[in-house]
Amino acid sequence: MPHERFVGGVGDDPAWLGVDVLLVEPTAIDRLVRAASGRFGSDDRALVLAQVAREAISVLVTVGVHAWAAERRVPDLTAANVVVREGPTGVVVGLRRPEVPDVVDVVDVVDDVKLFRRLLDRVLGEPLPLGALPSGPADQVAAAATVVATVRHTMRTGNRHLWGTAALALASTLTRLGPRADADRARLLAARPDLARTIELVAVPDADDVVTFPIRRTCCLLLKLPAGHQCGTCSLRPRDDCVARMTAWALRSRV
């Protein structure tokens, strides 16, 4: 699925921040925070960092889950290959190496179990205790999990709002694919019950079938910024309003 803030094959351009750098120097994330402060109209590091993380996680999970659900392939979204930078409308995610299928990828396309495991391990990754950073080679660590761990390493914060963004991106991506992706959504959320607990799935009738979409159970903190913007799935909205907004979005967005 094309994404306006996702690009491939950027090489080692120093204008980008490699996510692998965060594994050894987590405070390097402040490069993005400083760059994004003007866009968010705030010098509150904690709030801006939460939004930088939200934007990066959303792009990573959306791209990875769409490729798996629609094409049964898993792009290399590990810390070793992912780079990030500030963009005019949000954090831009890039790949150092363009996606060129190799022998391993061909095998993975055939082996559904192995491919699904790669999605869980190298696109999503696992939650870690407060302050811990992912261990292991950067090419085996999910960039999304690295971003979550980086936030929690550089300031004391919970992880439900961060992983809630991953859950929302995951489920919303599958909503756009329609009922054919229902089994994929059930499989993913069964494998990651911690993510399932951060969203509510709402099903509404649509012609001859049902459209299912997620709404958040956690706040992403966007509302606390000076602009006071509130996302459509905000857990602080009246539930009926949230469901009405998201029903309209889901019906418009299906492909």
N, C-alpha and C positions, 0 to 999 in steps of 0.2 A: 504494500500500500504506500503510495507516495505520501510524504509528509513535508510540509513547508519548512520545517526546521531540521531536516535530516539530509545529509550529503555524504557521498562516498569518495574514497580515494584522495584524501587531502594530504597524504604523506606526513612529513615531519615539520610542517610549517610552525615556527615558534609562536605565531599568533594564537595557536590553539593550546589548550591545557590538556595534557594526556591524563586520563583517569588513572593510569598506572602510577603517576606521580603521587596521587593521593594515598596510595598504599604505604608510602614511606614518608611523605610530607603532607599530612592531611590539611595543614593550615594553608596550603597552596589554593584551596577553594576560595580563599578571600580575594583572589584575583577576580573571580566571577562576581563575588559579592560587591566589591568596589565598582565594577563596571556596571552592575545592574542597579545600583543605588539610585542613580538619577532617573532611570525608567520607572522605578517604584516610588520615587519622591520621598525616600526615607533613608536615614543613616542608622536605623536600628538594625544592627548586624543580624540579630536572631530572626527578625521577621523577613529580611531580604534573603537570608540564607535559606529559610524555609521555602520561599518561592523559587529560588534558583534550583533547589533540589526537586521541588514539585515539577517544574518544567522539564528538567533533564530526565527524571524518572518516567514521566508521562510519555515523552518521545521514545525512549528506549523500549519500554514495555509495549507501546502501541506497534512499533515497527516489528519487534520480535514476535509478538503473538500473531499479528496479521500474516507474516510470512509463514509461520507454522500452520495456522488454520486454513489459509487460502491456497498455499502452495506446497505444504508439507516439506519445508526447509527451514533451517534455523541459521540466520545470519550471525556472523562473529561479532557479538556485542559484549565481548569481554573487556576487562580493564586494559589489556594490552593493545587492543585495537581501537578503542573509543577515545575520541578527543572532543572537547567542548569549548565553546566561546560564547560571549554575549552577542546577541543579534538585535536588530531593530524592534522585533516583536516578541522576543523571548530567547532563552538559551538555545543555541544551535548545537546539534549533535552531529559529529562527523566520524568517518572511519578512516584510519590510516591507510589501510589496504582495501582496495575495491573488492567486492565479492567475486571471487573466481572459484567455482566448484572444483574440489579436488577429489581424490579417491575416497577419502573418509566421508565427504559429504554425500557421495553417490551411495556408499554403503548405508549411511544414516537414513537416506530417503527410503530405502527398502525396509530397514529395521525400525518399525514404528516405536517400539519400546525404547530403543536407544535414542531415537530422535527426541522423544518426549522427555527423557532424562536430561538431554542436553538443554532443552528449553528451560527446564526447572533450574538446572545448575548454572547455566552460562548466560541466560537472559534475565531470570529473576534473582537467583541466589537466595541465601538463607538469612534470616534475622540473626543478629549477634547481640551479646550482652552490651550494656552501656559502656562505651569507651573502647571496645574491641574493634580491631580492623581485620578484614579477611586475610587469611593465611594461604599460602600456596602460590604457585606461579601466576603471574598476572594474566596469562593466556588461558587460565582455567577459572578465573574469578569473574563473576558477573559485574558489569559496570554499574548496573542499577543498585545492587547490594552494596557496592563500594561507596556510592554516593550516600546511601542511607547511613552506613557506618561512619563515614566522614563527618556528617552532620552531628552524629551522636558522640563522636570522639572529640569534636572541637567545642561542644557546648552540651550541657545537661538537658536532655529532652527525651520524651517518650518516643516510641517508634510507630504507634498506631496511625498517626496522621501521615507519616511518610510512606508506610506500607499501604495505607488506605489509598494513596494516590496510585500505587502500582495496581491494586485491586480494581480501582475505578477504570484505569486505562485498559486493563485486561478485559473486563466485562464489557465496556463500551465498544471496544474494537470488535468483539464477537456479536454485539447487538447489530452493528452495521452490516454484518454478513448475513443476518436473518436467521430463521429457524434451523437452517442447515448447520449452524455453529452451536446449537444448543448442547449437543453431546460433548463438544470440545470444552465449553464453559463448565459443564458439570464435572468433567474429568479434571480440569485444572483446579477448580475450587475444592474438589475432594482431596487432591494431592496437597493443597495448601489451605487447610482450614483456618489458619491464622489470617489469611487474606479474606476468606469468605466472611469472617466475623466483622470486617470493617465496612461492609456494604450491605445494602438490602436489595434484593432482586424483586422487581415489580413486573408482573405480566398483565398486559392489556390486550383485548381482542383486536384483530385487524383483518378485515375481510374473512378469508377462510382459515386463517391461522392466528397465532398469538405472537406478539412482539414482547420481548423481555429486555429490560434495561436496568442498570444499577443506579442507586442513589447512595450518597455517602452516609456513613454513621460517625464520621470523624470530621473535624474542621481543619481545613488546609491553612488557616490563618490569613488568607488573602483579605478577608473583611477587616482585619486589624490595621491594614496599611492606610495611609492618609486618604487615598482616593475612595476608600470604602466600597470597592467592587465586591460583589457577591456572586460566586459561581452558581450555575443552574442547579447543581446537585448539592448545594450547601446544606449541611445537617441542621443549620440554624434557621432555615426557612420553614414556614408552616408546611407540614407534610403534603397536604392537598395541593398547594401551590407548586411544590417541588415536583410532584407526580405529574401535574398538568404540563409543566414546562418540559419535563423530560419525555413525556409521551409524544408531544409535538416534535421534539428533536429526534426521537427514535424513528418515527414514521418518515420524517424527511431524509434521514441519514442512511437508510437501508440501501444496500447495493444489490 
